[in-house]
Amino acid sequence: MNLENLNIWCWIIPALVGIITGILGYLIGKGSNTSITSNAANLNALETENAKLKTELENCTKKLSAAATSPKTKVTPSSLAASKPATDSFDAEAAKAAFGKKIKENDLKIVEGIGPKIEGLFHNFGIKTWKDLSETSTIKCQQVLDSGGSRYRIHDPASWPMQAKMAYKGQWKELVKWQDIHKSGKY
């Protein structure tokens, strides 16, 4: 009798362990499927946003090339001076409220990814204000970085003109929100 009882337990214990591990495996697997689904949804949303941005970039490039080749308007220094809008007044209090620290006007370091040395490189190229940086192409920004040597290869200046434009226009809350979402250029 004792041998038969032992033989039954040799079947019951592995069966119980198998059932328990199967249930745990199912629960763990079900939880990871949710994160896979949410990651796929995030990826789709980012791809859609990327497609929209590429379309906007193409449209802007077309407008720029059309304006450059258009013989309608002659650009002279006096016409440039006349076409400049009145300078936007810098609201230091609004900037401080958004960032939680004192912001100096035209401080390029407010742009995510630009530090004191990169700011110096931009100054060497005559890019000293947020407006200047906002009107600088990504290609030109990359040339500025390349002038500093190989240690600046890790930087991606793609968003710098856009961030500078937000600063120039006084869109502090939008800039802070964008920088929070894209911490150090990473999503």
Backbone bond lengths (Angstrom), bond angles and torsions (degrees), N, CA, C in turn:
res aa  C-N    CA-C-N  psi(-1)  N-CA   C-N-CA  omega(-1)  CA-C   N-CA-C  phi
1 M - - - 1.439 - - 1.529 112.02 -
2 N 1.280 115.13 -43.15 1.448 121.00 -177.36 1.529 111.16 -62.60
3 L 1.310 116.93 -36.01 1.456 122.31 179.83 1.525 111.23 -68.84
4 E 1.330 117.04 -36.24 1.462 121.13 178.99 1.534 110.61 -69.03
5 N 1.350 117.92 -40.84 1.465 121.17 177.05 1.523 111.25 -61.37
6 L 1.303 116.96 -40.44 1.450 122.18 179.00 1.528 110.13 -64.89
7 N 1.328 116.32 -39.59 1.451 121.93 -179.12 1.531 110.69 -65.22
8 I 1.327 119.03 -37.70 1.461 122.82 179.06 1.530 110.14 -66.44
9 W 1.337 118.03 -42.71 1.460 121.70 -179.86 1.532 111.33 -65.23
10 C 1.320 116.35 -28.64 1.471 119.42 177.12 1.524 110.71 -66.35
11 W 1.309 118.29 -21.33 1.465 122.69 177.11 1.536 111.57 -95.17
12 I 1.313 116.75 -37.63 1.467 120.50 -175.16 1.538 111.84 -71.03
13 I 1.314 118.26 -44.88 1.472 121.34 -177.13 1.531 111.23 -61.10
14 P 1.346 120.55 -51.21 1.476 118.98 178.10 1.532 112.30 -62.57
15 A 1.332 117.52 -33.58 1.464 120.18 179.28 1.524 109.98 -66.30
16 L 1.340 118.32 -44.28 1.460 121.79 177.97 1.535 111.39 -63.43
17 V 1.316 116.98 -43.50 1.469 120.67 178.25 1.528 109.18 -61.58
18 G 1.302 117.86 -42.40 1.466 121.85 178.90 1.518 112.11 -63.11
19 I 1.319 117.14 -42.22 1.468 120.71 179.32 1.527 110.79 -65.71
20 I 1.323 116.73 -44.45 1.465 120.90 -179.53 1.532 110.71 -63.74
21 T 1.331 117.32 -45.86 1.472 119.21 179.67 1.523 111.18 -67.36
22 G 1.315 117.20 -32.89 1.463 120.10 176.47 1.522 111.24 -63.89
23 I 1.322 117.22 -43.65 1.468 121.31 178.71 1.526 110.34 -64.94
24 L 1.328 117.10 -45.49 1.468 120.01 178.13 1.525 111.48 -61.71
25 G 1.321 116.75 -42.05 1.459 120.63 177.97 1.525 111.67 -61.49
26 Y 1.324 115.89 -40.95 1.470 120.45 178.39 1.528 110.71 -62.79
27 L 1.338 116.04 -46.03 1.461 119.46 -178.80 1.532 112.05 -64.78
28 I 1.322 116.30 -41.68 1.465 119.53 178.32 1.521 110.42 -65.96
29 G 1.313 116.80 -43.34 1.462 121.09 179.12 1.508 112.19 -63.65
30 K 1.320 117.41 -38.16 1.456 121.15 179.61 1.525 110.09 -65.39
31 G 1.317 117.29 -39.13 1.460 121.11 178.70 1.518 111.97 -66.62
32 S 1.321 118.37 -37.88 1.467 120.16 -179.52 1.515 111.28 -74.18
33 N 1.328 119.77 -26.12 1.457 121.55 177.06 1.516 110.51 -65.54
34 T 1.327 116.99 -34.56 1.462 120.64 178.62 1.518 110.08 -63.60
35 S 1.333 117.57 -43.31 1.458 119.53 -179.85 1.519 110.88 -69.11
36 I 1.318 117.83 -33.97 1.465 120.53 176.68 1.517 109.54 -64.38
37 T 1.331 116.78 -42.27 1.457 120.70 179.17 1.517 110.93 -64.10
38 S 1.348 116.85 -44.22 1.464 119.12 -179.74 1.526 110.84 -67.87
39 N 1.335 118.25 -35.71 1.465 120.58 176.29 1.522 110.51 -64.96
40 A 1.320 116.92 -39.59 1.465 120.13 178.01 1.529 110.16 -64.77
41 A 1.328 117.07 -39.90 1.463 120.67 178.40 1.532 110.40 -65.29
42 N 1.332 116.88 -42.04 1.465 120.65 177.56 1.526 110.68 -63.09
43 L 1.325 116.61 -42.19 1.456 120.56 178.95 1.522 110.84 -61.76
44 N 1.325 116.89 -44.21 1.467 120.66 178.47 1.523 111.07 -61.79
45 A 1.326 116.92 -42.27 1.466 120.36 179.56 1.531 110.40 -63.92
46 L 1.319 117.44 -41.75 1.463 120.87 179.31 1.525 111.47 -67.26
47 E 1.346 116.86 -37.96 1.464 119.48 177.43 1.520 110.80 -65.31
48 T 1.330 117.19 -38.81 1.460 120.77 177.41 1.521 110.74 -64.16
49 E 1.330 116.55 -45.49 1.464 120.92 178.48 1.530 110.58 -62.10
50 N 1.334 116.70 -39.98 1.455 121.23 178.72 1.528 110.83 -63.34
51 A 1.327 117.01 -42.01 1.466 120.81 178.71 1.530 110.80 -62.61
52 K 1.343 116.96 -42.26 1.466 120.47 177.83 1.521 111.18 -62.11
53 L 1.338 116.35 -43.01 1.453 120.32 -179.28 1.531 111.20 -65.79
54 K 1.336 116.52 -38.07 1.465 119.69 177.41 1.524 110.57 -64.11
55 T 1.326 116.67 -40.16 1.465 120.48 178.26 1.520 110.39 -64.02
56 E 1.327 117.16 -44.66 1.464 120.96 177.68 1.523 111.06 -60.49
57 L 1.329 116.39 -41.40 1.454 120.84 179.60 1.525 110.65 -63.53
58 E 1.317 117.19 -43.56 1.465 120.83 178.50 1.527 110.75 -61.83
59 N 1.339 116.79 -43.17 1.464 120.40 178.93 1.530 111.25 -62.91
60 C 1.315 116.26 -43.34 1.468 120.25 179.10 1.529 110.69 -64.09
61 T 1.324 116.72 -41.10 1.456 120.80 179.11 1.521 110.63 -63.02
62 K 1.334 116.77 -41.72 1.467 121.03 178.36 1.526 110.51 -63.08
63 K 1.340 116.66 -44.96 1.461 120.34 179.41 1.521 110.92 -62.48
64 L 1.320 116.02 -41.35 1.454 120.47 -179.34 1.518 111.02 -65.14
65 S 1.333 117.04 -45.22 1.465 119.01 179.91 1.524 110.98 -67.93
66 A 1.339 117.13 -35.00 1.462 119.97 177.12 1.525 110.54 -66.15
67 A 1.308 117.37 -40.81 1.457 121.24 179.50 1.524 110.75 -67.46
68 A 1.325 115.98 -35.85 1.466 119.89 -178.71 1.525 111.29 -70.63
69 T 1.317 117.30 -33.33 1.464 120.34 -178.13 1.519 112.89 -93.14
70 S 1.313 117.41 -6.79 1.463 121.08 -178.51 1.519 110.79 -73.40
71 P 1.359 117.13 123.05 1.466 119.30 -179.85 1.528 112.62 -83.48
72 K 1.331 117.53 3.28 1.466 121.49 -175.08 1.518 112.70 -64.27
73 T 1.299 116.29 -42.86 1.453 118.70 -175.65 1.515 110.32 -115.42
74 K 1.288 114.39 135.30 1.455 120.58 176.51 1.518 107.93 -99.32
75 V 1.318 115.74 126.11 1.454 120.40 -177.77 1.522 108.62 -91.83
76 T 1.310 115.31 121.50 1.463 121.74 176.19 1.518 107.75 -127.34
77 P 1.308 117.73 160.21 1.464 118.90 178.59 1.520 112.52 -56.51
78 S 1.338 117.92 -37.56 1.463 119.42 -179.16 1.531 111.09 -70.13
79 S 1.353 117.44 -34.18 1.468 118.65 178.00 1.516 111.00 -70.28
80 L 1.332 116.21 -33.04 1.463 119.12 176.62 1.523 110.38 -65.80
81 A 1.324 116.56 -42.72 1.462 120.32 -179.86 1.516 110.46 -64.70
82 A 1.317 116.62 -38.36 1.460 120.40 -178.98 1.523 111.07 -71.47
83 S 1.340 116.93 -30.67 1.463 119.12 -175.70 1.519 113.02 -85.60
84 K 1.324 117.49 -8.98 1.460 119.73 179.90 1.526 109.52 -68.81
85 P 1.330 117.14 130.99 1.456 118.10 176.85 1.519 110.28 -71.81
86 A 1.289 114.98 159.27 1.460 119.06 174.97 1.518 107.85 -58.37
87 T 1.295 117.53 138.68 1.450 120.54 -175.70 1.522 110.39 -62.07
88 D 1.308 113.74 135.28 1.462 118.85 176.24 1.514 107.84 -69.31
89 S 1.300 115.78 135.31 1.455 117.90 179.92 1.522 108.63 -78.14
90 F 1.294 114.83 136.77 1.451 122.43 -178.70 1.524 108.66 -80.30
91 D 1.321 116.32 124.15 1.457 121.88 179.70 1.528 108.36 -102.64
92 A 1.325 115.43 92.08 1.462 121.21 -177.04 1.525 111.67 -62.10
93 E 1.325 117.27 -34.48 1.464 120.66 -178.92 1.535 111.12 -67.37
94 A 1.324 117.09 -41.87 1.475 120.38 178.71 1.522 110.20 -65.46
95 A 1.325 116.69 -39.93 1.463 120.59 178.35 1.525 110.48 -64.25
96 K 1.329 115.64 -43.18 1.468 120.10 179.97 1.523 110.39 -65.09
97 A 1.336 116.99 -39.02 1.469 120.64 179.48 1.529 110.76 -64.30
98 A 1.320 117.27 -38.67 1.456 120.41 -178.11 1.525 112.19 -74.61
99 F 1.336 116.58 -42.66 1.464 120.36 -175.09 1.526 113.39 -92.82
100 G 1.310 116.69 -18.31 1.459 119.56 -179.14 1.520 112.94 77.58
101 K 1.317 116.73 15.02 1.463 120.89 176.72 1.519 108.15 -153.11
102 K 1.319 116.11 163.28 1.457 121.54 -178.77 1.531 109.16 -69.78
103 I 1.317 115.82 132.79 1.465 122.28 179.76 1.525 107.92 -116.65
104 K 1.339 116.06 129.55 1.459 120.34 176.23 1.528 108.82 -89.85
105 E 1.315 115.39 143.69 1.462 120.37 -179.42 1.535 110.44 -60.69
106 N 1.327 114.61 135.46 1.471 124.09 177.80 1.527 113.56 62.11
107 D 1.321 116.75 27.15 1.459 121.85 174.54 1.528 107.46 -79.30
108 L 1.318 117.15 104.92 1.467 121.08 -177.08 1.523 112.09 -64.73
109 K 1.326 117.17 -19.25 1.461 120.50 -179.13 1.533 112.80 -68.43
110 I 1.326 117.15 -10.06 1.463 120.72 176.90 1.526 110.13 -68.91
111 V 1.327 116.11 -21.69 1.464 122.04 179.19 1.525 108.50 -76.30
112 E 1.330 115.85 128.43 1.466 121.76 179.76 1.526 109.48 -58.79
113 G 1.341 116.94 120.67 1.459 122.04 178.84 1.513 113.99 107.14
114 I 1.326 117.76 -13.06 1.469 120.72 179.97 1.519 108.84 -104.07
115 G 1.321 114.43 124.21 1.460 121.29 176.21 1.519 109.33 -112.72
116 P 1.320 117.08 -172.19 1.462 120.45 -176.49 1.532 113.72 -60.03
117 K 1.323 118.14 -40.16 1.466 120.36 -177.43 1.529 110.94 -70.50
118 I 1.326 116.82 -40.92 1.471 119.36 178.50 1.519 109.83 -68.53
119 E 1.334 116.81 -36.90 1.461 119.79 175.70 1.533 109.95 -59.03
120 G 1.312 116.36 -40.69 1.465 120.74 177.51 1.522 112.15 -62.33
121 L 1.331 116.57 -39.50 1.468 119.82 177.20 1.527 110.48 -61.24
122 F 1.339 116.41 -44.04 1.461 119.82 179.06 1.523 110.64 -63.56
123 H 1.319 117.40 -40.48 1.465 120.62 178.60 1.532 110.21 -61.38
124 N 1.343 117.18 -37.14 1.461 120.87 177.93 1.533 111.61 -62.26
125 F 1.324 117.12 -27.11 1.460 122.02 179.09 1.532 112.04 -94.33
126 G 1.328 116.81 9.33 1.459 120.66 178.08 1.514 113.88 80.00
127 I 1.309 117.45 12.43 1.469 122.16 178.77 1.520 106.05 -100.17
128 K 1.351 115.13 98.68 1.464 119.56 -171.31 1.517 113.89 -120.75
129 T 1.324 117.66 -6.86 1.467 119.94 -177.75 1.527 109.66 -126.63
130 W 1.331 114.54 164.41 1.468 119.30 175.98 1.521 109.80 -61.29
131 K 1.312 116.42 -38.37 1.471 120.08 179.85 1.520 110.00 -63.28
132 D 1.335 116.97 -45.10 1.467 120.47 178.22 1.530 110.71 -57.23
133 L 1.328 116.10 -47.28 1.460 120.25 -178.67 1.527 111.32 -66.89
134 S 1.338 117.08 -35.87 1.463 119.56 -179.30 1.522 111.67 -66.90
135 E 1.326 116.73 -24.05 1.463 121.33 -179.85 1.527 112.41 -97.57
136 T 1.323 116.81 7.83 1.457 122.24 -179.45 1.529 109.37 -95.23
137 S 1.314 116.48 135.52 1.463 119.88 179.64 1.526 110.16 -73.81
138 T 1.303 115.51 159.34 1.468 120.56 177.56 1.524 109.71 -62.27
139 I 1.318 116.39 -35.69 1.468 120.55 179.58 1.531 109.93 -62.94
140 K 1.325 116.41 -44.09 1.469 120.58 178.34 1.534 110.23 -64.34
141 C 1.342 116.83 -40.75 1.476 120.28 177.29 1.526 109.88 -59.24
142 Q 1.328 116.64 -41.15 1.464 120.55 179.35 1.522 110.34 -65.96
143 Q 1.331 118.30 -37.10 1.469 121.62 176.84 1.525 110.60 -63.47
144 V 1.337 115.77 -39.54 1.466 119.72 177.42 1.524 109.64 -61.89
145 L 1.330 116.65 -45.56 1.472 120.20 178.85 1.531 110.96 -62.70
146 D 1.332 116.50 -43.49 1.466 120.39 -179.25 1.521 111.57 -61.22
147 S 1.333 116.68 -29.64 1.464 119.79 179.75 1.531 111.39 -65.72
148 G 1.317 116.51 -21.13 1.462 120.56 -179.16 1.512 113.76 -85.51
149 G 1.321 117.51 -8.34 1.462 120.43 178.92 1.518 112.47 105.76
150 S 1.315 113.82 -177.31 1.470 120.80 -172.52 1.527 113.60 -70.08
151 R 1.321 117.79 -20.33 1.472 119.07 -177.63 1.530 112.38 -68.48
152 Y 1.334 117.59 -13.41 1.461 120.93 -179.66 1.530 112.33 -98.30
153 R 1.328 117.79 8.05 1.467 121.73 179.85 1.517 113.40 -63.10
154 I 1.311 117.59 -28.92 1.465 120.31 -175.34 1.523 112.97 -73.27
155 H 1.319 117.96 -13.27 1.465 121.77 -177.04 1.526 110.85 -83.49
156 D 1.326 115.35 143.05 1.461 121.91 177.47 1.524 108.38 -118.68
157 P 1.336 118.03 106.93 1.462 120.96 -175.11 1.520 114.37 -86.54
158 A 1.321 118.46 12.68 1.468 121.12 -173.41 1.533 112.89 -56.94
159 S 1.310 118.12 -36.42 1.472 120.31 -176.08 1.531 113.27 -96.31
160 W 1.300 118.67 -4.56 1.456 120.73 -173.83 1.524 113.33 -61.67
161 P 1.343 119.70 -45.68 1.466 118.02 178.36 1.532 112.45 -61.27
162 M 1.320 117.11 -38.54 1.464 121.36 179.41 1.534 110.73 -65.16
163 Q 1.326 117.03 -43.53 1.462 120.17 178.61 1.529 110.46 -64.69
164 A 1.333 116.03 -40.87 1.465 120.09 179.33 1.525 110.44 -64.19
165 K 1.312 116.84 -35.54 1.462 120.29 178.74 1.530 110.31 -65.25
166 M 1.340 116.76 -41.15 1.462 119.70 177.14 1.524 110.43 -61.91
167 A 1.339 116.81 -41.20 1.469 120.41 179.04 1.527 109.93 -65.96
168 Y 1.325 117.48 -44.01 1.463 121.83 -179.59 1.524 111.29 -61.15
169 K 1.326 116.01 -38.74 1.463 119.97 -178.31 1.532 112.51 -84.97
170 G 1.332 116.85 -2.34 1.461 120.29 177.65 1.520 113.14 76.74
171 Q 1.317 116.83 25.00 1.465 121.67 179.60 1.530 108.85 -89.63
172 W 1.320 115.27 66.60 1.465 121.26 -171.55 1.514 112.60 -67.97
173 K 1.315 117.48 -44.79 1.472 119.70 -178.85 1.522 110.65 -62.98
174 E 1.329 116.61 -41.15 1.466 120.76 179.18 1.524 110.68 -64.53
175 L 1.342 116.19 -40.28 1.461 120.42 179.88 1.520 110.85 -64.87
176 V 1.312 116.78 -45.43 1.471 120.40 179.49 1.522 109.85 -62.88
177 K 1.322 116.86 -43.50 1.469 120.52 179.11 1.529 110.43 -61.13
178 W 1.328 117.40 -44.90 1.463 121.00 179.40 1.522 110.16 -61.21
179 Q 1.332 116.88 -45.10 1.460 120.29 -178.69 1.522 111.76 -66.44
180 D 1.335 117.51 -33.71 1.466 119.66 176.82 1.522 110.99 -65.87
181 I 1.321 116.36 -39.47 1.467 120.61 -179.29 1.527 110.52 -69.63
182 H 1.316 116.56 -36.41 1.467 121.67 -174.88 1.519 110.93 -109.57
183 K 1.296 116.83 51.50 1.464 121.00 -176.85 1.535 110.12 -52.41
184 S 1.337 114.43 118.74 1.466 123.01 179.12 1.522 111.48 52.24
185 G 1.313 117.14 33.60 1.440 120.98 177.56 1.516 113.86 78.07
186 K 1.317 117.78 7.70 1.453 121.37 -178.97 1.514 109.20 -115.81
187 Y 1.324 115.99 141.85 1.465 121.49 -179.39 1.501 110.87 -83.84
